[in-house]
Amino acid sequence: MKITSSAFNNSGLIPAKYTRDGDDISPPLYFENVPKDAQSLVLIVNDPDVPKDIRSDGTWIHWVLFNIDPKTTHVESGKMPNAIPGRNTGGSGVYEGPCPPYGEHRYFFKLFALDSTLDLSPGSLASAVEKAMAGHVIAETELMGKYKRE
């Protein structure tokens, strides 16, 4: 399984358009080689480089989507796929673009294929989604982009 974007390469720089400094819209995403027996997909976008004085766990969740239709191959920029939104660290269910307080941060777009759907409510936290996924992940992949404010 593979996740890519036409906006940036793996380990490349995320264009400002997809950050809080720009249009704050999600980048286009492409899902390839999803297992045929997948019942749903989960997408979690996080920044593990948050200073501990801002977030004690050092992580900011930017987007949580679960029960994505496993037939999904493309998510258009600024659009939401057929999915249930979870809640990001900012408290909403929508994509929240990079906005590092200082320095260059890494942003991981993690895609999971599951052998089931998740019985969770919209607005569930990433931690609840990850707990519910346990034992159901049949494939996973990630795309990492970097961003530093000018």
N, CA, C and O of each residue as an XYZ file, in Angstrom:
600
protein
N       0.855     -1.173      0.000
C       0.000      0.000      0.000
C       0.901      1.236      0.000
O       1.998      1.222      0.558
N       0.421      2.290     -0.629
C       1.234      3.493     -0.765
C       0.347      4.731     -0.721
O      -0.767      4.725     -1.243
N       0.853      5.802     -0.089
C       0.188      7.104     -0.105
C       1.168      8.119     -0.682
O       2.323      8.186     -0.263
N       0.701      8.902     -1.639
C       1.535      9.921     -2.270
C       0.722     11.198     -2.429
O      -0.489     11.219     -2.210
N       1.422     12.264     -2.818
C       0.770     13.534     -3.117
C       1.448     14.134     -4.338
O       2.656     13.989     -4.523
N       0.673     14.801     -5.159
C       1.258     15.510     -6.305
C       1.790     16.876     -5.868
O       2.422     17.575     -6.661
N       1.540     17.261     -4.612
C       1.971     18.563     -4.110
C       3.391     18.535     -3.543
O       4.086     19.551     -3.557
N       3.827     17.364     -3.040
C       5.176     17.247     -2.481
C       5.593     15.781     -2.486
O       4.758     14.877     -2.453
N       6.890     15.572     -2.528
C       7.457     14.232     -2.489
C       7.661     13.786     -1.051
O       7.699     14.614     -0.141
N       7.791     12.487     -0.843
C       8.080     11.982      0.490
C       9.383     12.611      0.991
O      10.391     12.600      0.284
N       9.361     13.148      2.182
C      10.473     13.861      2.828
C      10.729     15.230      2.207
O      11.717     15.889      2.533
N       9.834     15.661      1.309
C       9.988     16.966      0.665
C       9.263     18.067      1.428
O       8.647     17.831      2.467
N       9.354     19.261      0.889
C       8.727     20.420      1.517
C       7.262     20.545      1.098
O       6.924     20.440     -0.081
N       6.415     20.768      2.079
C       4.986     20.986      1.827
C       4.825     22.441      1.380
O       5.260     23.343      2.096
N       4.221     22.696      0.235
C       4.011     24.071     -0.211
C       3.133     24.845      0.777
O       2.215     24.284      1.376
N       3.424     26.132      0.938
C       2.702     26.981      1.898
C       1.191     26.974      1.664
O       0.421     27.181      2.601
N       0.768     26.742      0.441
C      -0.667     26.706      0.121
C      -1.420     25.746      1.041
O      -2.583     25.985      1.367
N      -0.767     24.666      1.459
C      -1.419     23.627      2.258
C      -1.169     23.800      3.752
O      -1.338     22.859      4.528
N      -0.761     25.016      4.156
C      -0.459     25.309      5.553
C      -1.337     26.458      6.055
O      -2.098     27.060      5.297
N      -1.208     26.740      7.344
C      -1.958     27.859      7.917
C      -1.459     29.191      7.367
O      -2.160     30.199      7.460
N      -0.253     29.205      6.794
C       0.287     30.428      6.200
C      -0.286     30.678      4.806
O      -0.139     31.769      4.255
N      -0.939     29.665      4.242
C      -1.503     29.773      2.897
C      -3.010     29.627      2.934
O      -3.691     30.311      3.699
N      -3.532     28.725      2.098
C      -4.974     28.515      2.005
C      -5.505     27.558      3.061
O      -6.718     27.415      3.220
N      -4.602     26.900      3.785
C      -4.970     25.945      4.844
C      -5.934     24.873      4.326
O      -6.935     24.546      4.964
N      -5.599     24.343      3.156
C      -6.389     23.255      2.580
C      -5.530     22.001      2.521
O      -4.304     22.078      2.439
N      -6.174     20.867      2.561
C      -5.444     19.603      2.503
C      -4.807     19.429      1.130
O      -5.369     19.852      0.120
N      -3.631     18.805      1.098
C      -3.009     18.532     -0.201
C      -3.720     17.378     -0.901
O      -4.405     16.589     -0.250
N      -3.566     17.272     -2.211
C      -4.129     16.118     -2.910
C      -3.386     14.862     -2.460
O      -2.164     14.868     -2.315
N      -4.141     13.793     -2.243
C      -3.560     12.532     -1.794
C      -4.007     11.400     -2.709
O      -5.126     11.401     -3.222
N      -3.111     10.432     -2.902
C      -3.391      9.276     -3.737
C      -3.090      8.013     -2.940
O      -2.038      7.900     -2.312
N      -4.015      7.074     -2.972
C      -3.862      5.794     -2.280
C      -3.704      4.704     -3.334
O      -4.527      4.579     -4.242
N      -2.639      3.920     -3.202
C      -2.370      2.852     -4.162
C      -2.221      1.512     -3.451
O      -1.817      1.445     -2.290
N      -2.552      0.462     -4.167
C      -2.351     -0.915     -3.690
C      -3.010     -1.200     -2.341
O      -2.441     -1.896     -1.499
N      -4.204     -0.662     -2.143
C      -4.964     -0.974     -0.929
C      -5.351     -2.454     -1.010
O      -5.841     -2.908     -2.044
N      -5.137     -3.203      0.064
C      -5.491     -4.625      0.029
C      -6.957     -4.836     -0.367
O      -7.846     -4.113      0.082
N      -7.184     -5.825     -1.201
C      -8.539     -6.094     -1.697
C      -9.508     -6.471     -0.579
O     -10.715     -6.265     -0.708
N      -8.986     -7.024      0.520
C      -9.859     -7.424      1.624
C     -10.048     -6.324      2.676
O     -10.661     -6.565      3.716
N      -9.529     -5.127      2.414
C      -9.711     -4.017      3.354
C     -11.188     -3.643      3.423
O     -11.871     -3.565      2.401
N     -11.664     -3.414      4.633
C     -13.050     -3.004      4.857
C     -13.169     -1.498      5.069
O     -14.235     -0.914      4.871
N     -12.056     -0.873      5.478
C     -12.039      0.581      5.670
C     -10.596      1.055      5.741
O      -9.665      0.269      5.921
N     -10.441      2.367      5.594
C      -9.138      3.014      5.716
C      -9.213      4.074      6.811
O     -10.276      4.622      7.100
N      -8.062      4.345      7.408
C      -7.928      5.407      8.409
C      -6.777      6.294      7.968
O      -5.734      5.802      7.535
N      -6.969      7.610      8.079
C      -5.904      8.568      7.797
C      -5.707      9.434      9.036
O      -6.648     10.052      9.534
N      -4.475      9.467      9.523
C      -4.124     10.328     10.653
C      -2.915     11.149     10.236
O      -1.898     10.596      9.815
N      -3.024     12.463     10.351
C      -1.929     13.364     10.006
C      -1.440     13.998     11.304
O      -2.205     14.636     12.027
N      -0.135     13.808     11.590
C       0.370     14.395     12.823
C       1.740     15.037     12.642
O       2.458     14.772     11.678
N       2.073     15.884     13.601
C       3.363     16.562     13.707
C       3.964     16.123     15.034
O       3.481     16.531     16.090
N       5.021     15.289     15.002
C       5.633     14.818     16.247
C       6.727     15.737     16.773
O       7.440     15.367     17.706
N       6.876     16.929     16.194
C       7.977     17.821     16.548
C       7.540     19.053     17.340
O       8.253     20.056     17.378
N       6.380     18.974     17.964
C       5.857     20.105     18.725
C       6.679     20.277     20.011
O       6.909     19.303     20.728
N       7.115     21.487     20.303
C       7.867     21.708     21.536
C       7.058     21.278     22.765
O       5.851     21.507     22.840
N       7.737     20.657     23.713
C       7.081     20.126     24.916
C       6.437     21.222     25.754
O       5.517     20.944     26.524
N       6.908     22.478     25.619
C       6.279     23.566     26.379
C       4.934     23.972     25.772
O       4.166     24.705     26.393
N       4.652     23.490     24.548
C       3.366     23.755     23.907
C       2.426     22.565     24.094
O       1.257     22.732     24.442
N       2.959     21.351     23.857
C       2.192     20.109     24.044
C       3.095     19.132     24.779
O       4.158     18.770     24.273
N       2.690     18.707     25.949
C       3.551     17.841     26.760
C       3.907     16.524     26.055
O       4.973     15.958     26.299
N       3.016     16.041     25.184
C       3.319     14.794     24.477
C       4.123     15.035     23.193
O       4.541     14.079     22.540
N       4.340     16.299     22.829
C       5.151     16.632     21.664
C       4.496     16.380     20.321
O       5.167     16.431     19.290
N       3.197     16.107     20.311
C       2.499     15.773     19.058
C       1.270     16.656     18.860
O       0.534     16.948     19.803
N       1.069     17.069     17.621
C      -0.132     17.810     17.236
C      -0.823     17.004     16.138
O      -0.218     16.705     15.109
N      -2.078     16.658     16.355
C      -2.860     15.921     15.361
C      -3.539     16.942     14.446
O      -4.279     17.809     14.911
N      -3.280     16.830     13.146
C      -3.813     17.791     12.171
C      -5.072     17.314     11.458
O      -5.860     18.132     10.984
N      -5.272     15.999     11.377
C      -6.449     15.490     10.659
C      -6.643     14.044     11.062
O      -5.685     13.274     11.137
N      -7.886     13.681     11.319
C      -8.247     12.302     11.648
C      -9.483     11.944     10.823
O     -10.521     12.597     10.926
N      -9.356     10.904     10.006
C     -10.482     10.402      9.222
C     -10.518      8.891      9.384
O      -9.487      8.225      9.282
N     -11.706      8.351      9.635
C     -11.813      6.896      9.730
C     -13.036      6.418      8.971
O     -13.904      7.201      8.586
N     -13.078      5.099      8.764
C     -14.106      4.472      7.928
C     -14.136      5.086      6.525
O     -15.195      5.276      5.926
N     -12.931      5.389      6.025
C     -12.806      5.842      4.639
C     -13.124      4.642      3.744
O     -12.668      3.528      4.002
N     -13.895      4.877      2.711
C     -14.224      3.815      1.754
C     -12.919      3.234      1.205
O     -12.105      3.984      0.666
N     -12.696      1.920      1.325
C     -11.434      1.331      0.873
C     -11.227      1.389     -0.638
O     -10.132      1.103     -1.120
N     -12.256      1.753     -1.383
C     -12.114      1.907     -2.832
C     -11.572      3.297     -3.195
O     -11.329      3.582     -4.367
N     -11.386      4.149     -2.197
C     -10.879      5.499     -2.424
C      -9.444      5.432     -2.946
O      -8.588      4.781     -2.348
N      -9.194      6.105     -4.057
C      -7.845      6.142     -4.626
C      -7.288      7.560     -4.677
O      -6.083      7.745     -4.845
N      -8.156      8.566     -4.534
C      -7.724      9.960     -4.665
C      -8.575     10.834     -3.749
O      -9.799     10.713     -3.719
N      -7.921     11.702     -3.016
C      -8.609     12.713     -2.211
C      -8.181     14.056     -2.786
O      -7.010     14.428     -2.714
N      -9.131     14.773     -3.351
C      -8.821     16.059     -3.972
C      -8.378     17.072     -2.927
O      -8.797     17.020     -1.771
N      -7.534     17.981     -3.349
C      -7.073     19.053     -2.475
C      -8.267     19.819     -1.916
O      -9.168     20.211     -2.657
N      -8.264     20.027     -0.611
C      -9.320     20.793      0.036
C     -10.636     20.056      0.198
O     -11.620     20.646      0.645
N     -10.674     18.788     -0.155
C     -11.907     17.997     -0.069
C     -11.773     16.910      0.988
O     -10.670     16.545      1.396
N     -12.912     16.408      1.417
C     -12.916     15.306      2.357
C     -13.451     14.075      1.640
O     -14.455     14.153      0.932
N     -12.785     12.939      1.820
C     -13.295     11.716      1.194
C     -14.545     11.231      1.920
O     -14.936     11.791      2.944
N     -15.160     10.194      1.385
C     -16.293      9.558      2.043
C     -15.749      8.888      3.304
O     -15.200      7.788      3.242
N     -15.903      9.560      4.453
C     -15.299      9.109      5.708
C     -15.995      9.768      6.886
O     -16.824     10.663      6.721
N     -15.637      9.305      8.083
C     -16.109      9.932      9.313
C     -14.949     10.748      9.879
O     -13.859     10.212     10.082
N     -15.171     12.044     10.136
C     -14.080     12.855     10.681
C     -13.914     12.639     12.189
O     -14.882     12.576     12.947
N     -12.662     12.529     12.581
C     -12.341     12.532     14.003
C     -12.057     13.969     14.409
O     -12.373     14.905     13.675
N     -11.460     14.137     15.584
C     -11.173     15.489     16.085
C      -9.667     15.702     16.146
O      -8.932     14.882     16.697
N      -9.215     16.821     15.569
C      -7.796     17.151     15.626
C      -7.479     17.861     16.944
O      -8.377     18.133     17.740
N      -6.214     18.153     17.165
C      -5.806     18.801     18.414
C      -6.447     20.169     18.562
O      -6.707     20.613     19.680
N      -6.703     20.840     17.454
C      -7.365     22.145     17.495
C      -8.844     22.060     17.851
O      -9.489     23.085     18.072
N      -9.387     20.840     17.906
C     -10.771     20.648     18.324
C     -11.782     20.521     17.211
O     -12.979     20.419     17.479
N     -11.332     20.525     15.954
C     -12.294     20.425     14.852
C     -12.126     19.099     14.117
O     -11.204     18.329     14.385
N     -13.034     18.860     13.194
C     -12.998     17.629     12.407
C     -12.480     17.840     11.002
O     -12.632     16.969     10.146
N     -11.876     18.978     10.756
C     -11.377     19.281      9.417
C      -9.852     19.306      9.415
O      -9.217     19.323     10.469
N      -9.281     19.308      8.221
C      -7.834     19.416      8.061
C      -7.354     20.730      8.641
O      -7.937     21.786      8.394
N      -6.303     20.655      9.403
C      -5.655     21.837      9.967
C      -4.209     21.806      9.492
O      -3.441     20.931      9.892
N      -3.839     22.745      8.651
C      -2.516     22.728      8.040
C      -1.376     23.022      8.992
O      -1.590     23.519     10.098
N      -0.155     22.709      8.557
C       1.028     22.978      9.356
C       1.127     24.448      9.775
O       0.785     25.358      9.020
N       1.603     24.640     10.991
C       1.790     25.983     11.539
C       2.829     25.908     12.660
O       2.534     26.240     13.808
N       4.055     25.467     12.321
C       5.053     25.294     13.373
C       5.404     26.627     14.035
O       5.556     27.635     13.345
N       5.534     26.642     15.370
C       5.859     27.891     16.058
C       7.259     28.402     15.712
O       7.504     29.609     15.704
N       8.177     27.467     15.425
C       9.526     27.810     14.983
C      10.202     26.535     14.487
O       9.836     25.424     14.869
N      11.184     26.726     13.641
C      11.929     25.590     13.114
C      11.150     24.784     12.098
O       9.976     25.039     11.829
N      11.845     23.794     11.537
C      11.229     22.893     10.563
C      10.593     21.719     11.297
O      11.210     21.112     12.173
N       9.361     21.408     10.933
C       8.648     20.276     11.524
C       8.354     19.251     10.443
O       8.305     19.564      9.254
N       8.157     18.005     10.896
C       7.780     16.914      9.999
C       6.290     16.629     10.182
O       5.770     16.672     11.297
N       5.615     16.340      9.072
C       4.181     16.054      9.085
C       3.978     14.691      8.435
O       4.309     14.490      7.267
N       3.432     13.763      9.209
C       3.240     12.395      8.753
C       1.781     12.164      8.383
O       0.887     12.335      9.211
N       1.548     11.777      7.137
C       0.234     11.397      6.638
C       0.225      9.870      6.691
O       0.770      9.215      5.802
N      -0.389      9.305      7.723
C      -0.369      7.860      7.953
C      -1.682      7.241      7.498
O      -2.759      7.646      7.935
N      -1.580      6.261      6.623
C      -2.742      5.574      6.073
C      -2.728      4.124      6.546
O      -1.713      3.434      6.447
N      -3.869      3.673      7.061
C      -4.013      2.310      7.564
C      -5.173      1.630      6.845
O      -6.232      2.234      6.668
N      -4.985      0.398      6.437
C      -6.061     -0.434      5.895
C      -6.489     -1.380      7.008
O      -5.651     -2.010      7.653
N      -7.801     -1.477      7.231
C      -8.335     -2.311      8.303
C      -9.192     -3.436      7.759
O      -9.739     -3.350      6.660
N      -9.297     -4.500      8.552
C     -10.157     -5.630      8.179
C     -11.580     -5.448      8.697
O     -12.381     -6.382      8.674
N     -11.887     -4.234      9.167
C     -13.222     -3.931      9.695
C     -13.468     -2.426      9.575
O     -12.583     -1.668      9.176
N     -14.660     -2.018      9.921
C     -14.938     -0.600     10.096
C     -14.881     -0.337     11.601
O     -14.903     -1.269     12.404
N     -14.806      0.935     11.970
C     -14.707      1.287     13.387
C     -16.043      1.810     13.895
O     -16.674      2.660     13.268
N     -16.456      1.291     15.031
C     -17.718      1.702     15.648
C     -17.430      2.850     16.618
O     -17.465      2.688     17.838
N     -17.144      4.018     16.026
C     -16.813      5.212     16.800
C     -17.685      6.372     16.332
O     -18.185      6.379     15.207
N     -17.851      7.327     17.192
C     -18.643      8.514     16.865
C     -17.796      9.533     16.110
O     -16.578      9.587     16.286
N     -18.443     10.343     15.265
C     -17.718     11.460     14.654
C     -17.110     12.309     15.771
O     -17.707     12.469     16.835
N     -15.941     12.841     15.522
C     -15.268     13.664     16.519
C     -14.410     12.880     17.495
O     -13.893     13.447     18.458
N     -14.250     11.582     17.260
C     -13.389     10.777     18.132
C     -11.939     11.241     18.007
O     -11.490     11.630     16.930
N     -11.231     11.195     19.105
C      -9.824     11.575     19.121
C      -8.972     10.511     18.428
O      -9.369      9.350     18.330
N      -7.811     10.918     17.955
C      -6.893      9.979     17.302
C      -6.549      8.829     18.236
O      -6.406      7.693     17.785
N      -6.413      9.102     19.527
C      -6.075      8.035     20.484
C      -7.174      6.978     20.533
O      -6.872      5.789     20.643
N      -8.438      7.382     20.454
C      -9.547      6.423     20.445
C      -9.571      5.640     19.139
O      -9.847      4.440     19.135
N      -9.281      6.317     18.032
C      -9.229      5.648     16.732
C      -8.105      4.615     16.731
O      -8.298      3.484     16.285
N      -6.932      5.006     17.230
C      -5.796      4.072     17.277
C      -6.093      2.870     18.166
O      -5.712      1.746     17.837
N      -6.770      3.100     19.288
C      -7.127      2.001     20.192
C      -8.105      1.047     19.494
O      -7.956     -0.172     19.583
N      -9.101      1.605     18.803
C     -10.097      0.780     18.105
C      -9.472      0.019     16.927
O      -9.954     -1.055     16.567
N      -8.418      0.556     16.332
C      -7.749     -0.088     15.194
C      -6.920     -1.294     15.622
O      -6.650     -2.179     14.810
N      -6.520     -1.337     16.873
C      -5.618     -2.391     17.355
C      -6.148     -3.773     16.975
O      -7.301     -4.105     17.248
N      -5.300     -4.559     16.349
C      -5.660     -5.904     15.931
C      -6.406     -5.975     14.610
O      -6.757     -7.063     14.154
N      -6.655     -4.820     13.986
C      -7.415     -4.793     12.734
C      -6.620     -4.235     11.554
O      -7.134     -4.195     10.436
N      -5.380     -3.804     11.778
C      -4.560     -3.213     10.713
C      -3.977     -4.330      9.848
O      -3.266     -5.205     10.341
N      -4.289     -4.286      8.547
C      -3.746     -5.301      7.630
C      -2.651     -4.727      6.734
O      -1.897     -5.474      6.110
N      -2.567     -3.388      6.672
C      -1.493     -2.727      5.921
C      -1.412     -1.282      6.391
O      -2.403     -0.697      6.828
N      -0.229     -0.727      6.294
C      -0.071      0.685      6.635
C       1.072      1.285      5.845
O       1.983      0.580      5.408
N       1.015      2.591      5.667
C       2.032      3.316      4.929
C       2.002      4.762      5.393
O       1.071      5.179      6.083
N       3.018      5.528      5.016
C       3.015      6.937      5.388
C       3.738      7.770      4.351
O       4.594      7.294      3.605
N       3.358      9.030      4.339
C       3.977     10.062      3.521
C       4.398     11.144      4.484
O       3.593     11.603      5.293
N       5.660     11.562      4.409
C       6.132     12.607      5.318
C       6.533     13.835      4.525
O       7.268     13.753      3.541
N       6.035     14.970      4.971
C       6.425     16.242      4.389
C       6.949     17.148      5.473
O       6.651     16.961      6.652
N       7.738     18.140      5.067
C       8.335     19.068      6.036
C       7.835     20.482      5.745
O       7.481     20.823      4.616
N       7.819     21.293      6.810
C       7.434     22.691      6.621
C       8.136     23.559      7.649
O       8.227     23.209      8.826
N       8.629     24.691      7.184
C       9.251     25.699      8.044
C       8.695     27.038      7.606
O       8.680     27.363      6.419
N       8.239     27.808      8.574
C       7.688     29.120      8.242
C       8.798     30.077      7.831
O       9.913     30.020      8.350
N       8.476     30.943      6.906
C       9.461     31.949      6.424
C       9.604     33.065      7.420
O      10.378     33.996      7.198
